[in-house]
Amino acid sequence: MNSKPQLSFWQIWNMCFGFLGIQFGFALQNANASRIFETLGAPMDAVPGLWIAAPLTGLLVQPVIGYLSDRTWTRWGRRRPYFMIGAVLTTLALLVMPNSPTLWIAAGTLWVLDASINISMEPFRAFVGDQLSPRQRPAGFSMQSFFIGVGAVVASFLPFILAHFGVANTAGPGEVPDTVRYAFYFGAVVLLLAMSWTVFSTREYSPAELASFDDAEPSPVHAAQRVGGPPQWRQIGLWLGLGVVLAALIAWRQGDRMLYVLAGLCASYGLLLAVARVLPGTHMLATIVDDLRSMPGTMRRLAWVQFFSWFALFAMWIYTTAAVAGTHFGSTDTQTAAYNEGANWVGVLFGAYNGFAAVAALIIPLMVRAIGLRWSHLVNLWLGGLGLISLMLIKDPHWLLLSMVGVGFAWASILSLPYALLSDSVPAAKMGVYMGIFNFFIVIPQLVAASALGFALRNWLGGDPIHVLVLGGCSLFVAGLCVLRVPSQQEVV
């Protein structure tokens, strides 16, 4: 068996360039979806429920796309056909969303937009694992973080820039301002062009070539612990019963209806196990469930890191607009100039943290060489926690840019180092499906946040969205501590 050849800087550049386009769509969604929903009449405490489309589509789409791409081989390669399909669908959704005439059409378009982004994004993670040797993977994932940062900077700043050049930043009731609509149009074009660049400028190893390399199977310390036999009925019953008990408790206490999502997650997992038990072992769903149950120990411990990291990020994406507009600009009325000025400043802040993430992506490989993967990730997560908490302490909105330095380092680290830790622990033949399963631990905390944050905001956090951001900062501190439980591995770049 032989090692994968080392790729040049420009080869890695070309294979990661498509992430510039993906992040254009992702950043426009993150910075403007809440603004669109509130403009179309959504009350603030209902916004998390509308955002539930994003994580739920990822939960459903990514493992399936990963499974299928592992088993795909065409003249266009293994992963690249999915890049292009997702790019075309995302482009269409970006053109539709800012023109949605009603709140429910906007929410439905968000489902389509997020599903389409996931079709392209999931194979990109596996693509780096396919193409690069273990030594170069941290650099490859950091390059993706660099393009994510650059793309998000421009996309997040677009409404602010357009307003500066005289494009209307306010509109009538129920109408999305022109600054947002034109930003989405520009993003659609950039996304399609960037994805096309990667598709046409790179090649892929065939399945036979991948199997011949010495990293085709993980080292014994990271190997999966195979689970014998199908799921047991006792386990199935426990998960189904837990879902029913939680739903009954929520109904008895007359809890927020969004809390039923938590009960639904438990029951859905029990139902998934039950379906997998009765299906043939070669069926796609049964295979995915078997891989889920047999995931490597490294992946199990990274799951806790991802949970607390993405809970914090989702809290930030949902509530930063309301928190900054209300706390620093003094308005929660979407029709006022002050609110829209604050919303535009959030676009600047989101652009700033992505800009700092692009810089951090160049620094993180040096950190890894100096202190290793785990300690680098812990430091960056804690910088992000400090950044989120400081949003409540800083009074001048211009100084909030300082908070974004920490958030940017955390964001760059979250997008690279967990994948570098993970990719060495899964077999090459299952890189796609395990990257998709790993997305569960991104999606589940977002579903928890979407279902619980509205309830927590009203009942425990005084109705002030700035307190949600502080909660997110604390979550990043916990995520950093969880990194220390991840097994050590060869930490080279």
N, C-alpha and C positions, 0 to 999 in steps of 0.2 A: 504494500500500500504506500502511496506517496502523498505528500502534503500539497494543499492548494497553492498555486503560484501567488506570490505577493503582487497585488495590484498597485498601479501607480496612483498618484494623487488625482490625476484627471479622470482615470477610470472610476475611482470611487466617487468623484464629483458627478460624473455623468449618471451613475446608477442611483444617486441620491437626489438628483436635481428635481425629479418629479414631486418630491415632498414640498418644494416651494409652492407648487400649485395646490396640493392638498391642504396646506396650511392657510392659503388664501381663503379657501372655502370655509375651513374650520374656524379661522379667526373672525371672519365676517359673521358667521353664525354665533360665535361666543359673545362678541361685542355688541351685536345688534338684535338678537332674537328677543331678549327681554324688552328692549325698546319697542320693537314691532308689536309684541303682544300687548304691552301696556297702551300703546297708541291705539290699538284696535279694541280697547275696552277691558282688558284683563285686570282684575284687582291684584294688588301686589302679593297677597298671600296665596293666590291661585297660580302664580307664575311657575313655581316649582313643578306643579302637576303638568303644565304644558311642556316643560322641559323634559319630562320623563320619556318622550319619544327618543331622545338622543341615546341614552344608555340602553334602553330596551332594544332598539334596532341593532346596536352593537352586540348585545347578548345573543341575539338570534342569528345575525348575519356572519359574524367573524368566524366562529368555529366551522360553520358550513363551508364558507369560502376557503378557509384553511384546509379542510378535508379535501375539497374538490381540487384545489390547486396542487396539493401533494400528488394527486393522481392524474394531473393534466400534462400532456406533452404534445405540442403542436409545432409547426414551423416557426411560430412566433414565440415559442418557449413555454415555460411552465407557469410563471407568475404574470408575465406581461399582458396576456389577453385580459386578465382581470383588471390590470391598471387602466386599460383603455375603455373597457365597458363602464367601470365606475366613473371615469373622467367625463364621459359623454352624459351619463345620467346626472352627475353633480352639476355640470354646466347648465342643463335644462332647469334643474331645481333652483339654482341661483337666479336665473332669469325670472322665475315665477314668484318666489317668496316675497320680495318687496312690493309686488303688485297684488297681493292677496286682498280681496275685497272684504273678507270677514275674518274674525279671530280663528274660527275652526278650519278655514282653508289654510291660514298661515300655520296652524299647528299640524295639519296633515302634510303640508309641504315640508315642514321640518323633519317629519318621519322619512319622507323620500330623500331629502337632502342628506340626512345623517346615514341612512342605509347606503346611499351611493358613495359617500365618502368612505364608509367602512369597506365596501367592495374593493376600492383601490388601496386603502391604507393597510389592511391586514396582510396581503401578500408582500407589501414593502418590507415589513419586519422580517418575514421569512426570507425574502430576497437577499438581505444582508447576510443572514446566516448561511444561505446557500453559496454565495459568491466569495465570501471572505474566510480566511483561516481564523482560528481562535485568536491568534496574535493581533489581527487587524480588525476584529469585530468591534472592540470599543471605539476605535477611530471611525469605523463606518457608522455606528449609531450616533456618535458625536457629530459627524457630518450631516446626518439627518437632522439633528437638533439645530445645527447651524442654519440649514435651509428653512426649518420650521420658524426659527427666530426671525430671519430676514423676511420671509413671506408674511408673517404675522405683523411685523412692524408696519410694512406698507399697507396691508389690508386694514389694520386697526386705525391707522392715521387717515385713511381715505376720506371719511365724512368730515373730519376736521379740516383737511386740506381743501376739499371742495367748498366748504363754507367760507374759507379764507379767500377763495377766488370768486365769491359772489353767488354760488349756487344756494338756492333756498334751503335753509336749515329748519324751518317750521312749515307746517301744513295745516289744513283744516281738520276738524274732528274726524277721526277714523282714517286719516290719510298719512302714509309714510312720507317723510320729507324727501326731497329730490337728492339731498346729499347721500342718504342711505341707498336709494334706488340705483343711482349711478355707480356707487361703490360696488354693489352687487354685480352690475353689468360688467364692470372692469375686471372684477375677480373671476367671473365666468370665463373670460377670454384668456387670462393669465393661467388659470388652472388647466385648460385644455392644451395650451401650448407647452407648458412645463412638463405635463405628463407625456405628451408626444415626444419630447426631447429624450426622456429616459427610455421610452419604448423603442425608439429607432436608433439610439446610440449605444445600446448595450447588448450583450449576448448572455445566454444562460448555459449552465452545465446541464447535460441530460441526466436523467435518473441513474443511468449506468455509470456515468462519470462521477456523480456524487457518491455513489456506493463504493467507488474505488479509492476515495481519499481516506486518510488516516483519522479524520474527525467524523466519520460517518456514524460512529457510535460514541456515546459519552463515556468518560472515564468511570470506573467502577464506583467511585465515591458519589457520583451523581446519577448513577443508573436508577431507572424506575423500579419500584417495588411492585411487581405484577400482582394483581389481586385475583385470586383463584375463583372461577365460577361467576355466574351472573349475580346481580344484586339480590340480597336476601329479602324475603317478604317482611321480616321484622324491621329491617332498616327502612323499607318503603313505608310501612305503617307508622313508624316514628315520625318521619317527615310530614306525611299527610296529616297525622294527628296534631302535630305541632302547628301546622297551618290552620287547622280547624279551631284549635284552642285559642290561638292568637286572634282570629277573626271574631270568635265569640266574646273574648275579653274586650276587644275594641267596641263591639256593638253594645255590650253591657255597660261600658263606661261612657258610651256615646262619644267616642273619640273621633278625631278628624278622619274623614273618609279616605284621605291619602295614605293613612296608616295601614289600610287594607293591602297595600302593595307589599308590605313586609310579610303579612300572612300569606299572600299569594306567592311570594318567592319560596317560602318553605314548602307549601303544598305543590307548587310547580316542580320543585326538585324531586319530591316523592313521586309525582306522576311521571316525570322523566325516567326515574329508575324503574318504575313499573312497566312502562312501554319498552324500555331497553331489555327488560327481563324476558318479555314474550316474543321479541323480534329475533330473527336469526342472527347469529353472532357476526355474520358478514355484512349486515345492514349498516348503512352509514350512521344512523343514530346510535345503534348498539356499539359500534366501534368508537364513536366519540365519547360515549359514557364510560366505556372500558378504559380509554386513555385518560379520562378525567379521574377515575378512581385509582389509576396506577401512576399518577404523575410523580415525578422525582421529588425527593425530600427538599431539594433546593427550591423547587417551585412552590411547594407548600409553605415554606417559610417566607418566601418573597410575597406570597399572597397577602400576608398581614401588612407588609410594607406598602404594597399597592393600595390596600383598602384605606388606610389612614391618609395616604398621599392624595388619592383621587377624591375622597370625601372633602378634603380641604379645597382642592381645585374647583370642584363643582359648586361648593358654597361661594367661592369667590366669583365664579362666572355668573351665577344667578343674582347675587345681591350687591355687587360692587356698584352698579349703576344707581340703584336706589340709595345705597349707603352714602356714596359721594355726593349725589345730587341733593339729598336731604341734609346731610351733616355739614358739608362744605360749601354748598351753593344755596341752601335754605329753601328748597322747593321740592315737593313730591308731585306737583301737577304737571302732567306730560304736555300740556298746551302752553306752558309758560316758557319765556326765553331763558330764565334761570335754569329750569330743569334740562332743557336741551343743550344749554352751555355745559352743564355738568355732565350730561350724557356724552357729549363730544370730548370732554376732558377725560372721561373713562376710556374712550377710544385711544386717546393719547397715552394714558397710563398702560393700557393693554399693549399698545405698540411698544412702549418703553420697556416693559418687562420682557417682551419677545426680543427686542434689540439687545438687552442685557444678556438674554439667553444665547443669542448668537455669539456674543463675546465669550460667555461662559463655556460654550461648546469648544472654543479654542483653548481654554484654560484647563478644562476638566481632564483631558488626557495627561496633562502635566501633573495634575493633582493625583491621578491614579498611579503614575510612576512613583510619586513621592510617598503616598500614604496608603495606596491600595484602593480597590473598588469599594469595599464596604465603608471605610472611614470617609472616603470622598463623598459618598452618597449621604452619609449621616450629616456631615458638615453642611452640605448644600441644602438638605431638608430643614435643618435648624435655621439657616439664613432665611429661608422662605417663611418659616414660622415667625421669626422676628419681623419680617416685612409685613405680614398680614396684621399682626397685633399693633404695629406702629401706625396703621391707618386710623386707628381710634385716637392715638396720642398726638399726632401731628395736626396742627390747626390750619396752617397755610396750605391750600390745595396744591400749590406749585412744589412744595417740599414732599408731596406724596411720590414724586419721581424717585426720591431716595428709597422709599419703601419697595419700589419695584426692582431695585438692584437685587435684594434678597429673593424676591419672588422669581426673578429671571434665572438666578443660579439654581433654584429649586426646580424650576420648570425644565431647564436644560438637562439637569441630572435625572429627573423622573423619566424623561424621554429617551435616555440613553443607557444609564448604568444598570437598571434592572434587566434590560434586554441583554446586555453583555454578560451579566451574571447568569441569566437563564439559558442563553443559546448554547453554552458549553455543556448543558445538562440534558439536552434532548437529542435523539437520533436524527440524522439528516433526513431520513425518509418520512419523519413525522414533524418536521420543522413547522410546516404550515398549520397543522391542526393544533399543535401545542402552543404556537403563538396565538391562535384563535381562542383556545381554552384560557390562556393567560389573560386574555381580555375580559374573562368573567370577573377577575379581581380588579378590573378597572370599572366595569359596568355595575357590579353589585353595590359598591359604595355610592355610586351616583344615584342608583335607585333608592338606596337608604336615605340619601340626602334629599332627593326629590320628594320622598314620601313623608319624611319626618321634619324637615327644616321649617315648613310653614307652620306646623303645629308647635314646634319649639319656639319659633319667633313670637307667636301670639301668647303662649302660656308661660315661657321661662325666660325669654330674652327681652321682655318689655316692649315688644313691637318695633325695636330699633334695629334695622338691618346691619348696622356697624358691629353689633354684638355677634352676629353670625360670622363675620370675618375674623373676630377674635377667636371664636370657637374653631374656625379653620386653622388658625395659627397654632393652637394647642394640638390639633390633630397632626400637624406636620412634626411637632416635637415627638409625639408618640411613634410616628412612622420612623423617625431617625433611630429611636431606641430599638425598634423591631429589626432594623438592618443588622444589628449585632448578632442576631440569632441565625443569620444566613451562613451556611458552611463556607469556610475559606476555600479558595481555589487559586490556581496559578493566575496571578494578577499582572499581566503584561499588556502592553499596547503595541 
